[in-house]
Amino acid sequence: MQTEHRLYYKDARSLDFLNDESVHLVVTSPPYPMIEMWDDTFIALNGEIGFALAKGDGRAAFTLMHGELDKVWRELFRVLKTGGFACINIGDAARSTGGRFQLFPNHFRILQSFWELGFDPLPVILWRKQTNAPNKFMGSGMLPAGAYVTLEHEYILIFRKGPKRQFKTEEEKRNRQESAIFWEERNRWYSDLWDFKGIRQNMADADLRGDLRRRSGAYPFLLPYRLINMYSVYGDIVLDPFLGTGTTTFAALACGRNSIGCELDPKFAGFLQEKLQAPDLPGVLNEYHRVRIQEHLKFLEQYKEKGHQPGYVNNFYQFPVITKQETGLKFYQIDEIRPKTRDCYVSFYAEKG
Ligand SMILES: C[S@@+](CC[C@H](N)C(=O)[O-])C[C@H]1O[C@@H](n2cnc3c(N)ncnc32)[C@H](O)[C@@H]1O
């Protein structure tokens, strides 16, 4: 198996380099409207936003910022295949403008936009981002009635374009079965509350971490890694129109999916080139499979200790699994990542024994 990973340093408001119905999955996180760190990004997209903010007209700024994101959402609807999914990570903003403090409900505005485009909204994930920061409580402290509850969660909005995807041929069915996840992973991953605190599987984060990642609103590796496993199969094409430090590309590489990343700011090019050519990258990404298998074996011990018996055996690894759906599950590990051009990389895989 091999996959291809393309990078474009372009404005995602026009994805004219992509054909209609050409990608299987979108996983992304846009710049967040009304969060100060993204003000300049939005002002560069539309100068009116700067005037609205300067006037203290937060509602006008919010509307204009989402107007720019809407152009990207329209493009996503065009390039996504029928039956494909879009997963959008977004947080709301709480901010004072014109002397008034209020919530700017980004998740609600994006949901509405996708709804109007014709996407089918699906149950959302609340990503709990608990913080111990002393400034997490906003407003008048212990005195009623001007204190506000904390903002310690973000959303992962999930949409499907059109009817369910069909897996018709024997080859498509086999590939879907190989792409299965473990039963116990299903129980955690398809839950509406995600809390990555205390999760060990953050090796790639540790390795990809850097000053640029901290300053760029990067999401944890585990976020696109889970979503890609949940909403696509081996060999699919995953698009991130707001690529930033490339977390989605790295997750797609680990998951044996092709990827397309689009990023407006060319300052990420050097960072991505360096990370994609790092000799230890295959090892870092492959570690995920090893840990998942290890955690499955640990889970089996606990399952048996509780007096349960797994009902099936995985065809490839010969270890017990809980359901028939996991019998075809198989991991592919990266042998080598080779640059084809500066902005295109090919990854070669072998079955993980
Ligand atoms: C929240 S960050 C994404 C971070 C990314 N998920 C990661 O893990 O590094 C949003 C990114 O969108 C980029 N961006 C903003 N407007 C854009 C546009 N019109 N087209 C493409 N990228 C854009 C910003 O430069 C920023 O890197």
PDBQT file of the ligand as one rigid body, heavy atoms in Angstrom, charges set to zero:
ROOT
HETATM    1  C1  LIG A 401      -6.737  26.874  14.039  1.00  0.00    +0.000 C 
HETATM    2  S1  LIG A 401      -5.427  26.927  12.879  1.00  0.00    +0.000 S 
HETATM    3  C2  LIG A 401      -5.315  25.248  12.376  1.00  0.00    +0.000 C 
HETATM    4  C3  LIG A 401      -4.329  24.481  13.199  1.00  0.00    +0.000 C 
HETATM    5  C4  LIG A 401      -4.140  23.040  12.722  1.00  0.00    +0.000 C 
HETATM    6  N1  LIG A 401      -5.318  22.219  12.981  1.00  0.00    +0.000 N 
HETATM    7  C5  LIG A 401      -2.943  22.408  13.411  1.00  0.00    +0.000 C 
HETATM    8  O1  LIG A 401      -3.098  21.387  14.110  1.00  0.00    +0.000 OA
HETATM    9  O2  LIG A 401      -1.834  22.971  13.292  1.00  0.00    +0.000 OA
HETATM   10  C6  LIG A 401      -6.116  27.691  11.455  1.00  0.00    +0.000 C 
HETATM   11  C7  LIG A 401      -5.171  27.846  10.280  1.00  0.00    +0.000 C 
HETATM   12  O3  LIG A 401      -5.902  28.334   9.166  1.00  0.00    +0.000 OA
HETATM   13  C8  LIG A 401      -5.060  29.195   8.413  1.00  0.00    +0.000 C 
HETATM   14  N2  LIG A 401      -5.931  30.021   7.551  1.00  0.00    +0.000 N 
HETATM   15  C9  LIG A 401      -6.629  31.123   7.889  1.00  0.00    +0.000 A 
HETATM   16  N3  LIG A 401      -7.356  31.564   6.839  1.00  0.00    +0.000 NA
HETATM   17  C10 LIG A 401      -7.126  30.700   5.820  1.00  0.00    +0.000 A 
HETATM   18  C11 LIG A 401      -7.599  30.615   4.473  1.00  0.00    +0.000 A 
HETATM   19  N4  LIG A 401      -8.437  31.501   3.972  1.00  0.00    +0.000 N 
HETATM   20  N5  LIG A 401      -7.157  29.583   3.703  1.00  0.00    +0.000 NA
HETATM   21  C12 LIG A 401      -6.279  28.670   4.210  1.00  0.00    +0.000 A 
HETATM   22  N6  LIG A 401      -5.805  28.717   5.468  1.00  0.00    +0.000 NA
HETATM   23  C13 LIG A 401      -6.208  29.719   6.264  1.00  0.00    +0.000 A 
HETATM   24  C14 LIG A 401      -4.280  29.953   9.473  1.00  0.00    +0.000 C 
HETATM   25  O4  LIG A 401      -3.076  30.490   8.935  1.00  0.00    +0.000 OA
HETATM   26  C15 LIG A 401      -4.037  28.844  10.512  1.00  0.00    +0.000 C 
HETATM   27  O5  LIG A 401      -2.810  28.203  10.286  1.00  0.00    +0.000 OA
ENDROOT
TORSDOF 0
